[in-house]
Amino acid sequence: MNTSNNTVLITGGSAGIGFEIAQQLSAQGNQVIITGRNAERLQAAAAQLKNTTAIVSDVSSPDDVNKLVAQLKEKFPQLNIVINNAGFSASPYRLLPGADAFEKASAEIQTNYLSVLRLNELLLPVLSQQPQAAIVNVSSIVAFAPSLNIPGYSISKAALHAYSRVLRITLKDTPVRVFELMPPLVNTEFSKEIGGEKGIPASQVAAELLEGLKNDIYEIHVGGTADIYQLYLSSPENALQALNSIE
């Protein structure tokens, strides 16, 4: 996959991993569109980047998504890469009485999985018209080994992982390639509640994504995710224990 001269949509592109991906892709001569819910923060992010357009849009809002898709079709008909980075922050809780787990998990599933499904489905007609196109779904290390402390987030990312695999097979005879970016804990504002200061820098995640795209690595296991994945292949139970002992 070429990593220059593309038109790229990055949801949740105003901060953290999304901003770093936008920064690295814009520096390589790509036209970048970033979305987010906070107009002020979004415009401030776009002002720091080259060749970047900011569009205020909430991926969990059907109306916002429909408006976004209409804008993209009109102004960016050459769109050929969609990076589904926007996500609901990992809520720390355990599956115990009084945790309000249903409500928390509903919000996480809606944003981290169902909103990705909706946006991809609406943009597939545009992507399929390009000579070369890609969908990147940003999941997580917890898709392989769920965390005791962020169960709803873990489950939503496991759903996204399964969806990514199915979508990749479904689109194998089309111009659209499906990638999955799988970071471990990353040091961003998004992850503060779960000890993000111990995580790797977002710039490393972005760099490994670009390297994975360039080399057609469809599951990009960033940092410690690679180790957990290998352990998962030999023993899912040991991977589960290892990830939870880390936390």
TORKOL-4160 file (C-alpha; in steps of 0.2 Angstrom, whole numbers, padded with zeros to 4 digits, m for minus):
247
<pt num="1" X="0000" Y="0000" Z="0000"/>
<pt num="2" X="0007" Y="0017" Z="m0005"/>
<pt num="3" X="0009" Y="0029" Z="0010"/>
<pt num="4" X="0009" Y="0045" Z="0000"/>
<pt num="5" X="m0003" Y="0054" Z="m0012"/>
<pt num="6" X="m0018" Y="0047" Z="m0004"/>
<pt num="7" X="m0034" Y="0055" Z="0003"/>
<pt num="8" X="m0036" Y="0050" Z="0021"/>
<pt num="9" X="m0050" Y="0051" Z="0033"/>
<pt num="10" X="m0045" Y="0050" Z="0052"/>
<pt num="11" X="m0059" Y="0049" Z="0064"/>
<pt num="12" X="m0054" Y="0056" Z="0082"/>
<pt num="13" X="m0039" Y="0065" Z="0074"/>
<pt num="14" X="m0037" Y="0080" Z="0085"/>
<pt num="15" X="m0027" Y="0072" Z="0099"/>
<pt num="16" X="m0017" Y="0056" Z="0104"/>
<pt num="17" X="m0015" Y="0042" Z="0091"/>
<pt num="18" X="m0026" Y="0050" Z="0078"/>
<pt num="19" X="m0016" Y="0066" Z="0078"/>
<pt num="20" X="0000" Y="0057" Z="0077"/>
<pt num="21" X="m0006" Y="0047" Z="0062"/>
<pt num="22" X="m0012" Y="0063" Z="0054"/>
<pt num="23" X="0004" Y="0072" Z="0057"/>
<pt num="24" X="0015" Y="0058" Z="0049"/>
<pt num="25" X="0003" Y="0055" Z="0035"/>
<pt num="26" X="0001" Y="0074" Z="0031"/>
<pt num="27" X="0020" Y="0075" Z="0031"/>
<pt num="28" X="0022" Y="0062" Z="0018"/>
<pt num="29" X="0011" Y="0071" Z="0005"/>
<pt num="30" X="m0006" Y="0065" Z="0009"/>
<pt num="31" X="m0022" Y="0075" Z="0009"/>
<pt num="32" X="m0029" Y="0072" Z="0027"/>
<pt num="33" X="m0046" Y="0075" Z="0034"/>
<pt num="34" X="m0048" Y="0074" Z="0053"/>
<pt num="35" X="m0064" Y="0073" Z="0063"/>
<pt num="36" X="m0069" Y="0075" Z="0081"/>
<pt num="37" X="m0083" Y="0082" Z="0092"/>
<pt num="38" X="m0074" Y="0097" Z="0099"/>
<pt num="39" X="m0073" Y="0111" Z="0086"/>
<pt num="40" X="m0060" Y="0121" Z="0095"/>
<pt num="41" X="m0048" Y="0107" Z="0098"/>
<pt num="42" X="m0051" Y="0100" Z="0080"/>
<pt num="43" X="m0046" Y="0117" Z="0072"/>
<pt num="44" X="m0031" Y="0119" Z="0083"/>
<pt num="45" X="m0025" Y="0102" Z="0078"/>
<pt num="46" X="m0028" Y="0105" Z="0059"/>
<pt num="47" X="m0018" Y="0122" Z="0061"/>
<pt num="48" X="m0003" Y="0112" Z="0066"/>
<pt num="49" X="m0003" Y="0100" Z="0051"/>
<pt num="50" X="0000" Y="0101" Z="0032"/>
<pt num="51" X="m0014" Y="0098" Z="0019"/>
<pt num="52" X="m0027" Y="0094" Z="0033"/>
<pt num="53" X="m0045" Y="0098" Z="0033"/>
<pt num="54" X="m0055" Y="0098" Z="0050"/>
<pt num="55" X="m0074" Y="0092" Z="0050"/>
<pt num="56" X="m0083" Y="0092" Z="0066"/>
<pt num="57" X="m0092" Y="0075" Z="0067"/>
<pt num="58" X="m0097" Y="0063" Z="0081"/>
<pt num="59" X="m0095" Y="0045" Z="0075"/>
<pt num="60" X="m0109" Y="0039" Z="0087"/>
<pt num="61" X="m0122" Y="0051" Z="0080"/>
<pt num="62" X="m0131" Y="0045" Z="0064"/>
<pt num="63" X="m0135" Y="0062" Z="0058"/>
<pt num="64" X="m0117" Y="0068" Z="0060"/>
<pt num="65" X="m0111" Y="0052" Z="0051"/>
<pt num="66" X="m0123" Y="0055" Z="0036"/>
<pt num="67" X="m0118" Y="0073" Z="0035"/>
<pt num="68" X="m0099" Y="0068" Z="0035"/>
<pt num="69" X="m0102" Y="0055" Z="0021"/>
<pt num="70" X="m0111" Y="0068" Z="0011"/>
<pt num="71" X="m0097" Y="0080" Z="0013"/>
<pt num="72" X="m0084" Y="0068" Z="0008"/>
<pt num="73" X="m0093" Y="0062" Z="m0007"/>
<pt num="74" X="m0095" Y="0080" Z="m0013"/>
<pt num="75" X="m0078" Y="0087" Z="m0008"/>
<pt num="76" X="m0066" Y="0072" Z="m0008"/>
<pt num="77" X="m0072" Y="0059" Z="m0020"/>
<pt num="78" X="m0055" Y="0053" Z="m0022"/>
<pt num="79" X="m0055" Y="0047" Z="m0003"/>
<pt num="80" X="m0046" Y="0030" Z="m0003"/>
<pt num="81" X="m0041" Y="0027" Z="0015"/>
<pt num="82" X="m0052" Y="0027" Z="0031"/>
<pt num="83" X="m0044" Y="0026" Z="0048"/>
<pt num="84" X="m0057" Y="0022" Z="0061"/>
<pt num="85" X="m0048" Y="0029" Z="0076"/>
<pt num="86" X="m0061" Y="0037" Z="0086"/>
<pt num="87" X="m0066" Y="0028" Z="0102"/>
<pt num="88" X="m0075" Y="0028" Z="0118"/>
<pt num="89" X="m0062" Y="0030" Z="0132"/>
<pt num="90" X="m0059" Y="0014" Z="0142"/>
<pt num="91" X="m0069" Y="0015" Z="0158"/>
<pt num="92" X="m0061" Y="0007" Z="0173"/>
<pt num="93" X="m0073" Y="m0005" Z="0182"/>
<pt num="94" X="m0076" Y="m0023" Z="0186"/>
<pt num="95" X="m0091" Y="m0034" Z="0182"/>
<pt num="96" X="m0097" Y="m0033" Z="0200"/>
<pt num="97" X="m0114" Y="m0028" Z="0207"/>
<pt num="98" X="m0117" Y="m0009" Z="0206"/>
<pt num="99" X="m0104" Y="m0006" Z="0192"/>
<pt num="100" X="m0118" Y="0000" Z="0180"/>
<pt num="101" X="m0109" Y="m0012" Z="0167"/>
<pt num="102" X="m0123" Y="m0013" Z="0155"/>
<pt num="103" X="m0124" Y="0006" Z="0152"/>
<pt num="104" X="m0105" Y="0008" Z="0151"/>
<pt num="105" X="m0103" Y="m0007" Z="0139"/>
<pt num="106" X="m0118" Y="m0001" Z="0128"/>
<pt num="107" X="m0108" Y="0016" Z="0125"/>
<pt num="108" X="m0092" Y="0007" Z="0122"/>
<pt num="109" X="m0099" Y="m0005" Z="0110"/>
<pt num="110" X="m0109" Y="0009" Z="0101"/>
<pt num="111" X="m0093" Y="0019" Z="0098"/>
<pt num="112" X="m0079" Y="0006" Z="0097"/>
<pt num="113" X="m0088" Y="m0006" Z="0086"/>
<pt num="114" X="m0105" Y="m0001" Z="0079"/>
<pt num="115" X="m0100" Y="0016" Z="0074"/>
<pt num="116" X="m0086" Y="0009" Z="0064"/>
<pt num="117" X="m0097" Y="m0003" Z="0055"/>
<pt num="118" X="m0109" Y="0011" Z="0050"/>
<pt num="119" X="m0096" Y="0022" Z="0043"/>
<pt num="120" X="m0087" Y="0009" Z="0034"/>
<pt num="121" X="m0103" Y="0003" Z="0026"/>
<pt num="122" X="m0107" Y="0020" Z="0020"/>
<pt num="123" X="m0090" Y="0024" Z="0013"/>
<pt num="124" X="m0087" Y="0007" Z="0004"/>
<pt num="125" X="m0095" Y="0013" Z="m0012"/>
<pt num="126" X="m0083" Y="0028" Z="m0013"/>
<pt num="127" X="m0068" Y="0017" Z="m0008"/>
<pt num="128" X="m0072" Y="0003" Z="m0020"/>
<pt num="129" X="m0071" Y="0016" Z="m0035"/>
<pt num="130" X="m0053" Y="0019" Z="m0031"/>
<pt num="131" X="m0038" Y="0009" Z="m0039"/>
<pt num="132" X="m0031" Y="0006" Z="m0022"/>
<pt num="133" X="m0040" Y="0009" Z="m0005"/>
<pt num="134" X="m0039" Y="0004" Z="0013"/>
<pt num="135" X="m0049" Y="0003" Z="0029"/>
<pt num="136" X="m0039" Y="0004" Z="0045"/>
<pt num="137" X="m0048" Y="m0001" Z="0061"/>
<pt num="138" X="m0039" Y="0004" Z="0077"/>
<pt num="139" X="m0042" Y="m0010" Z="0090"/>
<pt num="140" X="m0031" Y="m0015" Z="0105"/>
<pt num="141" X="m0020" Y="m0028" Z="0113"/>
<pt num="142" X="m0036" Y="m0032" Z="0124"/>
<pt num="143" X="m0044" Y="m0040" Z="0108"/>
<pt num="144" X="m0032" Y="m0055" Z="0112"/>
<pt num="145" X="m0033" Y="m0055" Z="0131"/>
<pt num="146" X="m0047" Y="m0045" Z="0139"/>
<pt num="147" X="m0043" Y="m0034" Z="0154"/>
<pt num="148" X="m0051" Y="m0037" Z="0171"/>
<pt num="149" X="m0051" Y="m0019" Z="0174"/>
<pt num="150" X="m0058" Y="m0013" Z="0157"/>
<pt num="151" X="m0070" Y="m0027" Z="0153"/>
<pt num="152" X="m0082" Y="m0017" Z="0142"/>
<pt num="153" X="m0068" Y="m0009" Z="0132"/>
<pt num="154" X="m0060" Y="m0026" Z="0130"/>
<pt num="155" X="m0076" Y="m0034" Z="0123"/>
<pt num="156" X="m0079" Y="m0020" Z="0111"/>
<pt num="157" X="m0062" Y="m0021" Z="0104"/>
<pt num="158" X="m0063" Y="m0040" Z="0103"/>
<pt num="159" X="m0079" Y="m0037" Z="0092"/>
<pt num="160" X="m0070" Y="m0025" Z="0081"/>
<pt num="161" X="m0056" Y="m0038" Z="0079"/>
<pt num="162" X="m0068" Y="m0051" Z="0073"/>
<pt num="163" X="m0077" Y="m0039" Z="0062"/>
<pt num="164" X="m0060" Y="m0033" Z="0054"/>
<pt num="165" X="m0056" Y="m0052" Z="0050"/>
<pt num="166" X="m0073" Y="m0055" Z="0042"/>
<pt num="167" X="m0072" Y="m0038" Z="0032"/>
<pt num="168" X="m0055" Y="m0042" Z="0026"/>
<pt num="169" X="m0061" Y="m0059" Z="0019"/>
<pt num="170" X="m0077" Y="m0051" Z="0012"/>
<pt num="171" X="m0067" Y="m0038" Z="0002"/>
<pt num="172" X="m0053" Y="m0049" Z="m0004"/>
<pt num="173" X="m0058" Y="m0047" Z="m0022"/>
<pt num="174" X="m0060" Y="m0029" Z="m0022"/>
<pt num="175" X="m0048" Y="m0014" Z="m0022"/>
<pt num="176" X="m0051" Y="m0012" Z="m0003"/>
<pt num="177" X="m0038" Y="m0019" Z="0009"/>
<pt num="178" X="m0043" Y="m0020" Z="0028"/>
<pt num="179" X="m0030" Y="m0017" Z="0041"/>
<pt num="180" X="m0031" Y="m0018" Z="0060"/>
<pt num="181" X="m0020" Y="m0008" Z="0071"/>
<pt num="182" X="m0017" Y="m0016" Z="0088"/>
<pt num="183" X="m0008" Y="m0005" Z="0101"/>
<pt num="184" X="m0004" Y="m0009" Z="0119"/>
<pt num="185" X="m0006" Y="0004" Z="0132"/>
<pt num="186" X="m0002" Y="0021" Z="0124"/>
<pt num="187" X="0003" Y="0037" Z="0133"/>
<pt num="188" X="m0012" Y="0049" Z="0129"/>
<pt num="189" X="m0025" Y="0059" Z="0137"/>
<pt num="190" X="m0037" Y="0046" Z="0132"/>
<pt num="191" X="m0029" Y="0033" Z="0143"/>
<pt num="192" X="m0025" Y="0043" Z="0159"/>
<pt num="193" X="m0038" Y="0034" Z="0169"/>
<pt num="194" X="m0030" Y="0017" Z="0166"/>
<pt num="195" X="m0012" Y="0022" Z="0169"/>
<pt num="196" X="m0008" Y="0029" Z="0151"/>
<pt num="197" X="0008" Y="0037" Z="0158"/>
<pt num="198" X="0016" Y="0020" Z="0158"/>
<pt num="199" X="0012" Y="0017" Z="0140"/>
<pt num="200" X="0022" Y="0019" Z="0124"/>
<pt num="201" X="0021" Y="0036" Z="0114"/>
<pt num="202" X="0008" Y="0038" Z="0101"/>
<pt num="203" X="0021" Y="0043" Z="0088"/>
<pt num="204" X="0027" Y="0025" Z="0089"/>
<pt num="205" X="0010" Y="0018" Z="0085"/>
<pt num="206" X="0008" Y="0030" Z="0070"/>
<pt num="207" X="0025" Y="0025" Z="0064"/>
<pt num="208" X="0022" Y="0007" Z="0065"/>
<pt num="209" X="0005" Y="0009" Z="0056"/>
<pt num="210" X="0014" Y="0018" Z="0041"/>
<pt num="211" X="0026" Y="0004" Z="0041"/>
<pt num="212" X="0013" Y="m0009" Z="0041"/>
<pt num="213" X="0003" Y="m0001" Z="0027"/>
<pt num="214" X="0019" Y="0000" Z="0017"/>
<pt num="215" X="0022" Y="m0018" Z="0019"/>
<pt num="216" X="0004" Y="m0025" Z="0018"/>
<pt num="217" X="0004" Y="m0031" Z="0036"/>
<pt num="218" X="m0015" Y="m0033" Z="0039"/>
<pt num="219" X="m0014" Y="m0036" Z="0058"/>
<pt num="220" X="m0001" Y="m0023" Z="0065"/>
<pt num="221" X="0004" Y="m0028" Z="0082"/>
<pt num="222" X="0012" Y="m0013" Z="0090"/>
<pt num="223" X="0025" Y="m0015" Z="0104"/>
<pt num="224" X="0019" Y="m0027" Z="0118"/>
<pt num="225" X="0004" Y="m0033" Z="0108"/>
<pt num="226" X="0016" Y="m0044" Z="0098"/>
<pt num="227" X="0022" Y="m0053" Z="0113"/>
<pt num="228" X="0004" Y="m0055" Z="0120"/>
<pt num="229" X="m0001" Y="m0062" Z="0103"/>
<pt num="230" X="0013" Y="m0075" Z="0102"/>
<pt num="231" X="0008" Y="m0080" Z="0120"/>
<pt num="232" X="m0010" Y="m0081" Z="0115"/>
<pt num="233" X="m0006" Y="m0092" Z="0101"/>
<pt num="234" X="0002" Y="m0105" Z="0112"/>
<pt num="235" X="m0010" Y="m0102" Z="0127"/>
<pt num="236" X="m0025" Y="m0090" Z="0128"/>
<pt num="237" X="m0026" Y="m0093" Z="0147"/>
<pt num="238" X="m0007" Y="m0088" Z="0149"/>
<pt num="239" X="m0010" Y="m0073" Z="0139"/>
<pt num="240" X="m0025" Y="m0068" Z="0149"/>
<pt num="241" X="m0015" Y="m0070" Z="0165"/>
<pt num="242" X="0000" Y="m0061" Z="0158"/>
<pt num="243" X="m0010" Y="m0046" Z="0153"/>
<pt num="244" X="m0019" Y="m0044" Z="0169"/>
<pt num="245" X="m0004" Y="m0046" Z="0180"/>
<pt num="246" X="0004" Y="m0032" Z="0170"/>
<pt num="247" X="m0010" Y="m0021" Z="0176"/>
